[in-house]
C-alpha cells in the first residue's frame, strides 16, 4: 500500500507518520519509509541522531542512477537525459518492488532498526548551498515521484511517504500516487483550512482522503473537527508522554506507547488496508500519463514537448498485469 501523510507545517504529520511506520514494522510488515518534506525530520523521528540523519544518501543527488536503472531497455526513452519526474514506465522499463534488493535501494535506501524491527528509509535530501537561489525543491521530490511511478507493491506491503507541508504536493502529480492520504489536522481554523484546500484540489482525481485530528485535548476540539471535516475524520490523537520522550531524544520501547494511541494507529492501518480492493491500475496509469502530458505541454520547446509525449506506451498498465509482463 502507498500511503501519504500531509498537513500544514507543525501539525505533527512527521511525528504521526513515524509512529505509523513503527506500528507497521512492529507487526513484521515490510515497510519503505520516504521523507519527501523540504524539512528533513523523518530520520530523527525514527530515532536517528543528527549525524546519522545527515549521512543518509539523498535521492535527488542520485537521480542519474535512478533514471538509468528504471529506464531499462524501454525503447521510448533513448537516454537518461530524456527522463523527467513524470516519465511513466513502458515495455522494457524496470519496476521497483518493496521486498527486493536492487541498485536503487542499494544507493538510496538505508536500514533503520526500530526495537528489533527494520524498515528501509529513503530521503530526498535537504537544500545544499549550491541549490540556494537557483533550485526548486520539486527537483528533489521528482526523484520520489519517478520511483513511485515505477513501484509495484502488494497487499501487506507498505510505502509510507512524509510529504511536503500544506498543499505544496499539488505542484506535481505525486498526490495521485497513493492508495490513501492521511491529512493531519489540528483543531484550529488554519488546521482545517489545509484540509479544505487539499480536498478541493484532489476532488477530480479519486484521492482517498482521511483526516487524523492531532493535538486534540477535549470534547470541544473533537466537536470542532467533526463539524469542519465531517465523515472524513477518521481518528484523533491527543497528548502522548511517549512522543514527548521521543522529542527529547529518549524514546522508550514502542511497546510502551499508550493504548489509546496504539488503537488510533491500528485504525489507520485498517483504513489503508481497506483501499487495496479499490485499486484501479488503469486509472493509476491514466493519471500518470495525464501529468506527463501536462509537463510535455509546459515545455517551451515544441520539439522537447513532443519527445516527452512520445515516451508514453499506450499499451502499458501499471497493475498486476504489468508485473507479469515486465
C-alpha positions in Angstrom: 0.0 0.0 0.0 1.2 3.5 -0.8 0.3 5.9 2.0 0.9 9.7 2.3 0.9 11.9 5.3 0.2 15.6 4.7 -0.8 18.6 6.7 0.2 22.1 7.5 3.6 22.8 8.9 3.7 22.0 12.6 0.6 19.8 12.5 2.5 16.8 13.6 2.5 14.8 10.3 6.1 13.7 10.6 5.6 12.5 14.2 2.4 10.6 13.2 4.0 9.1 10.1 6.9 7.9 12.1 4.5 6.3 14.7 2.6 4.6 11.9 5.9 3.3 10.4 6.9 1.9 13.8 3.4 0.4 14.2 3.7 -1.4 10.8 7.2 -2.6 11.4 6.3 -4.0 14.9 3.8 -6.3 13.1 6.6 -7.6 10.8 5.2 -5.9 7.7 7.8 -4.8 5.1 8.0 -1.0 5.0 9.7 1.6 2.9 9.7 5.0 4.6 10.3 8.1 2.5 11.0 11.6 3.7 9.7 13.9 0.9 9.4 17.0 3.0 11.5 20.1 2.4 12.3 19.9 6.2 14.1 16.5 6.7 12.8 15.3 10.0 11.6 11.7 9.4 15.0 10.2 10.2 15.3 11.8 13.6 11.6 10.9 14.3 12.6 7.3 13.7 15.4 7.5 16.2 18.4 8.6 14.2 20.8 11.1 15.7 21.8 14.2 13.8 24.9 12.7 12.3 23.2 9.6 11.2 20.3 11.6 9.6 22.8 13.9 7.8 24.7 10.9 6.4 21.6 9.4 4.7 22.0 9.3 0.9 19.9 11.9 -0.9 17.6 10.7 -3.7 18.0 14.0 -5.5 21.8 13.5 -5.7 21.4 10.1 -7.2 18.8 10.9 -9.9 21.0 9.8 -12.9 21.4 6.3 -11.3 17.7 6.0 -10.6 16.8 7.0 -14.1 19.3 4.7 -15.7 18.0 1.7 -13.7 14.3 2.4 -14.2 14.8 3.2 -17.9 15.9 -0.4 -18.5 15.5 -1.2 -22.2 12.4 0.9 -22.8 12.8 1.9 -26.5 10.7 5.0 -26.0 13.4 6.6 -23.8 16.6 7.0 -25.7 18.7 8.3 -22.8 18.7 9.2 -19.1 18.6 12.9 -20.1 15.1 12.4 -21.6 13.6 11.1 -18.4 11.8 13.6 -16.2 9.9 13.1 -12.9 6.6 12.2 -14.6 8.0 9.7 -17.1 5.8 6.6 -17.0 7.0 3.1 -17.3 6.6 1.1 -20.5 7.7 -2.1 -22.2 11.3 -2.7 -21.1 11.2 -0.4 -18.1 12.4 -1.8 -14.7 9.9 -1.7 -11.8 10.7 -1.5 -8.1 9.2 -3.9 -5.6 9.1 -3.4 -1.8 10.7 -6.7 -0.8 13.5 -6.9 -3.3 17.1 -5.7 -3.4 18.1 -3.6 -6.4 20.7 -0.9 -7.3 18.2 2.0 -6.4 17.8 0.7 -2.9 21.5 -0.1 -2.6 22.3 3.5 -3.4 19.4 5.4 -1.9 17.9 3.4 1.0 19.3 2.7 4.4 18.0 0.2 7.0 16.7 1.7 10.2 16.3 -0.5 13.3 13.2 0.1 15.4 13.2 -2.1 18.5 14.5 -5.0 16.6 12.3 -4.4 13.5 13.9 -2.9 10.4 12.5 -0.5 7.8 14.1 0.9 4.7 14.4 4.7 4.8 14.8 6.9 1.8 15.1 10.7 1.8 15.0 13.4 -0.8 17.8 15.3 0.9 17.9 18.9 2.1 18.8 22.0 0.2 22.5 22.5 -0.3 24.5 25.7 -0.7 24.5 25.0 -4.5 20.7 24.9 -4.5 20.0 28.2 -2.7 18.6 30.8 -5.0 18.6 28.7 -8.1 16.8 25.4 -7.5 13.2 24.4 -6.8 12.6 21.7 -4.2 10.4 19.8 -6.6 13.6 19.0 -8.5 14.4 16.8 -5.5 10.9 15.4 -4.8 10.8 14.5 -8.5 13.0 11.5 -7.7 10.3 10.3 -5.3 7.6 10.7 -7.9 9.7 8.8 -10.5 10.2 5.9 -8.1 6.5 5.8 -7.2 5.6 5.7 -10.9 7.7 2.6 -11.2 6.9 0.9 -7.9 4.7 -2.2 -7.6 3.5 -3.1 -4.1 1.2 -5.8 -2.9 -1.2 -6.4 -0.1 0.6 -6.3 3.2 3.5 -4.2 1.8 3.8 -0.6 2.7 5.4 2.6 1.3 4.8 5.5 3.7 5.7 9.0 2.5 6.0 12.0 4.7 5.0 14.8 2.2 5.7 18.5 2.0 3.7 20.8 4.2 0.4 22.3 3.1 -0.8 21.9 -0.4 2.6 22.1 -1.9 2.4 18.5 -3.2 0.0 19.7 -5.8 2.9 21.2 -7.7 3.4 17.8 -9.2 1.2 14.7 -9.9 2.7 12.9 -6.8 -0.5 13.4 -4.8 -2.3 10.8 -7.1 0.3 8.1 -6.4 -1.2 6.9 -3.1 -3.9 4.4 -2.1 -4.8 6.7 0.8 -3.7 10.1 2.1 -3.9 10.9 5.8 -4.2 14.6 6.4 -3.1 15.6 9.9 -5.1 18.5 11.1 -5.1 20.4 14.4 -8.5 21.6 15.8 -7.9 25.2 14.5 -9.1 27.2 11.6 -5.6 27.0 10.0 -5.5 23.3 10.6 -8.8 22.6 8.7 -8.1 25.2 6.0 -5.4 22.9 4.6 -7.9 20.1 4.6 -10.4 22.1 2.6 -7.8 23.2 0.1 -6.5 19.6 -0.3 -10.0 18.2 -0.7 -10.8 20.8 -3.3 -7.7 20.2 -5.4 -8.0 16.4 -5.2 -11.7 16.1 -5.8 -11.4 15.1 -9.5 -8.6 12.6 -9.1 -10.2 9.9 -6.9 -7.9 10.6 -4.0 -8.9 8.7 -0.8 -8.5 11.4 1.9 -8.9 10.8 5.6 -8.3 13.3 8.4 -6.3 12.5 11.5 -7.1 15.0 14.2 -3.9 15.8 16.2 -3.4 17.6 19.5 -7.0 17.1 20.5 -7.4 18.0 24.1 -11.1 17.6 24.8 -14.7 17.3 23.7 -14.7 20.8 22.2 -11.7 20.1 20.0 -13.4 16.9 18.8 -16.7 18.6 18.1 -14.9 21.3 16.2 -13.2 18.8 13.9 -16.4 16.8 13.3 -18.2 20.0 12.4 -15.5 21.1 10.0 -14.4 17.8 8.2 -17.5 15.6 8.7 -17.1 11.9 7.8 -13.5 12.4 6.6 -12.4 12.5 10.2 -11.0 9.0 10.8 -9.5 9.2 14.3 -8.0 11.7 16.7 -4.8 11.7 18.7 -4.1 13.6 22.0 -1.2 14.1 24.3 1.4 11.4 24.4 4.1 11.0 27.0 5.8 8.5 24.7 6.0 11.2 21.9 7.3 13.8 24.4 10.1 11.4 25.3 10.9 10.8 21.6 11.1 14.6 21.0 13.7 14.7 23.8 15.7 12.1 22.1 14.9 9.4 24.7 12.1 7.2 23.2 11.0 4.3 25.3 10.3 0.9 23.7 7.5 1.3 21.2 5.6 -1.4 23.1 5.1 1.2 25.8 3.1 3.6 23.6 -0.2 4.4 25.2 -3.1 2.0 24.4 -5.3 4.8 23.1 -2.7 5.9 20.6 -1.9 2.3 19.6 -5.6 1.8 18.8 -5.5 5.0 16.7 -2.6 3.6 14.7 -4.5 0.4 14.2 -7.4 2.4 12.8 -5.0 4.0 10.3 -3.8 0.6 9.1 -7.3 -0.8 8.8 -8.3 2.2 6.7 -5.2 1.8 4.5 -5.7 -1.9 4.0 -9.3 -1.4 3.0 -8.3 0.6 0.0 -6.5 -2.4 -1.6 -9.7 -3.6 -3.1 -10.3 -0.2 -4.6 -7.1 -0.2 -6.7 -7.6 0.6 -10.4 -4.4 0.1 -12.4 -5.9 1.7 -15.5 -6.8 4.9 -13.6 -3.4 5.0 -11.9 -1.7 4.8 -15.3 -4.0 7.3 -16.9 -3.3 9.8 -14.2 0.4 9.2 -14.6 0.0 9.9 -18.4 -2.1 13.0 -17.7 0.5 14.7 -15.7 3.3 13.6 -18.0 1.4 15.2 -20.9 0.9 18.4 -18.9 4.7 18.5 -18.4 5.2 18.0 -22.1 2.8 20.8 -22.9 4.5 23.1 -20.4 7.9 22.8 -22.2 8.6 25.9 -24.2 10.4 23.9 -26.9 7.9 22.2 -29.1 10.4 19.5 -30.1 11.1 18.7 -26.5 7.4 18.5 -25.6 6.8 16.2 -28.5 9.7 13.9 -27.4 8.3 13.7 -23.9 4.8 12.8 -25.1 6.4 10.1 -27.2 7.6 8.4 -24.1 4.1 7.1 -23.3 3.4 3.5 -24.0 -0.4 3.3 -24.6 -0.5 -0.4 -24.1 1.1 -0.4 -20.6 -0.9 -0.5 -17.5 0.8 -0.4 -14.1 -1.1 -3.1 -12.3 -1.0 -6.8 -11.7 -0.8 -7.4 -15.4 2.2 -5.1 -15.7 4.1 -7.2 -13.2 3.7 -10.3 -15.2 4.5 -8.5 -18.5 7.7 -6.8 -17.4 
